[in-house]
């Protein structure tokens, strides 16, 4: 069964990107038109069946948690994943009390949102199976919502250097060769290529041959955007 998602985000560019992200995850479908205010979200929810809200907390007509509070007060069962740059743990605690099932901190990659959505789908599937047989089964169902710890990088790669390569690649919409990335990031070509290949392996970048030169074509690496 497809899970219908309403994106509520005041930034039109970010909203469109989040719609594209949602639609790239199998089993999920975004409402075509995102809501940019709490009022728009309420109007959409009145006429459109929605299973999950991807909710920005800072909206022009009020805090996102106030929208969640209103939905709960009126008995609306839609689940909420909060998407926000806010890092206030008091806000996180309040969100939990209102039924926010996940938090995704901005800025985030497609892979991060895909992981949260897939975990939500697992939780939803487990919850639909009826009565639990015991505490272990309840614990397993709840554990599906918890994000895993940071994945270990391959031996020889470091987090700060990876972030430097990511920033370099994202700043070059046309892509970079390993040589170009090395020069821009202040690394050796071999080191830059290792990090670029890691980004390809984790589906955050793509590589393609660059023709037009004598001899073997060079590989060009591009950061994957929401539309790809």
JOQUI-V43959 format. One record per residue. N is the residue number from 0. RES is the residue in one small letter. OMEGA is omega in whole degrees, -180 to 180 (999 if undefined). NEAR is the number of other C-alpha atoms within 8 Angstrom. Layout:
BEGIN
N|RES|OMEGA|NEAR  N|RES|OMEGA|NEAR
END
This chain:
BEGIN
0|x|-179|3  1|x|178|6  2|x|-178|11  3|x|-175|12  4|x|172|14  5|x|176|13  6|x|177|14  7|x|-172|15  8|x|-175|14  9|x|179|12  10|x|-176|7  11|x|-179|8  12|x|179|6  13|x|-180|8  14|x|180|14  15|x|178|9  16|x|-180|10  17|x|176|10  18|x|179|13  19|x|178|11  20|x|-178|13  21|x|-177|13  22|x|177|10  23|x|-178|7  24|x|180|10  25|x|179|5  26|x|-179|7  27|x|178|12  28|x|179|10  29|x|169|12  30|x|-172|10  31|x|-178|5  32|x|179|4  33|x|176|12  34|x|-179|13  35|x|178|13  36|x|176|12  37|x|180|14  38|x|177|7  39|x|180|9  40|x|-180|12  41|x|179|8  42|x|179|8  43|x|-179|9  44|x|179|9  45|x|-174|6  46|x|-175|6  47|x|176|6  48|x|-178|6  49|x|179|11  50|x|-171|9  51|x|175|12  52|x|172|13  53|x|-162|12  54|x|170|13  55|x|-176|12  56|x|-179|11  57|x|-178|9  58|x|-176|13  59|x|-178|7  60|x|176|7  61|x|179|9  62|x|-179|9  63|x|180|12  64|x|175|10  65|x|175|8  66|x|178|10  67|x|179|10  68|x|179|9  69|x|180|8  70|x|-179|10  71|x|-179|10  72|x|180|7  73|x|177|6  74|x|-180|6  75|x|-173|7  76|x|-175|6  77|x|176|8  78|x|-176|10  79|x|165|13  80|x|-179|13  81|x|177|12  82|x|-170|12  83|x|172|12  84|x|-179|7  85|x|-180|6  86|x|-180|7  87|x|-177|6  88|x|175|6  89|x|177|6  90|x|178|8  91|x|180|10  92|x|179|8  93|x|179|9  94|x|178|10  95|x|-179|9  96|x|180|7  97|x|176|10  98|x|174|8  99|x|-172|12  100|x|-180|10  101|x|171|9  102|x|174|10  103|x|-178|12  104|x|175|10  105|x|-10|7  106|x|-180|5  107|x|179|8  108|x|175|7  109|x|-178|8  110|x|179|8  111|x|-180|9  112|x|178|12  113|x|178|11  114|x|-180|9  115|x|-180|12  116|x|179|9  117|x|177|9  118|x|177|11  119|x|179|11  120|x|177|9  121|x|179|10  122|x|-179|12  123|x|179|8  124|x|180|8  125|x|-178|8  126|x|-178|8  127|x|-176|6  128|x|177|6  129|x|-173|5  130|x|178|4  131|x|180|7  132|x|-179|5  133|x|-177|6  134|x|-179|7  135|x|-178|6  136|x|175|9  137|x|-179|9  138|x|180|8  139|x|-180|8  140|x|-180|12  141|x|-178|9  142|x|-179|7  143|x|-180|11  144|x|-175|12  145|x|178|7  146|x|177|7  147|x|174|5  148|x|-179|4  149|x|-179|4  150|x|180|5  151|x|177|4  152|x|175|7  153|x|-179|5  154|x|178|4  155|x|178|4  156|x|180|9  157|x|-179|7  158|x|-179|7  159|x|179|6  160|x|177|8  161|x|179|10  162|x|179|8  163|x|179|9  164|x|179|13  165|x|179|9  166|x|180|8  167|x|-177|11  168|x|-180|14  169|x|-180|9  170|x|-179|6  171|x|-176|9  172|x|-180|8  173|x|179|5  174|x|-180|10  175|x|169|12  176|x|177|10  177|x|179|14  178|x|180|9  179|x|179|8  180|x|180|15  181|x|-180|14  182|x|-177|10  183|x|-177|8  184|x|-180|10  185|x|-179|6  186|x|172|10  187|x|-179|8  188|x|-179|11  189|x|179|7  190|x|-180|9  191|x|-179|15  192|x|179|10  193|x|180|8  194|x|178|11  195|x|178|12  196|x|176|8  197|x|179|8  198|x|176|11  199|x|-179|11  200|x|-179|7  201|x|173|7  202|x|176|9  203|x|178|11  204|x|177|12  205|x|177|11  206|x|179|9  207|x|-179|7  208|x|176|8  209|x|-178|9  210|x|178|6  211|x|178|5  212|x|178|7  213|x|179|5  214|x|-176|4  215|x|-180|5  216|x|177|10  217|x|175|8  218|x|176|10  219|x|-179|12  220|x|179|14  221|x|173|14  222|x|-180|12  223|x|179|9  224|x|-177|5  225|x|-175|9  226|x|-176|6  227|x|999|4
END
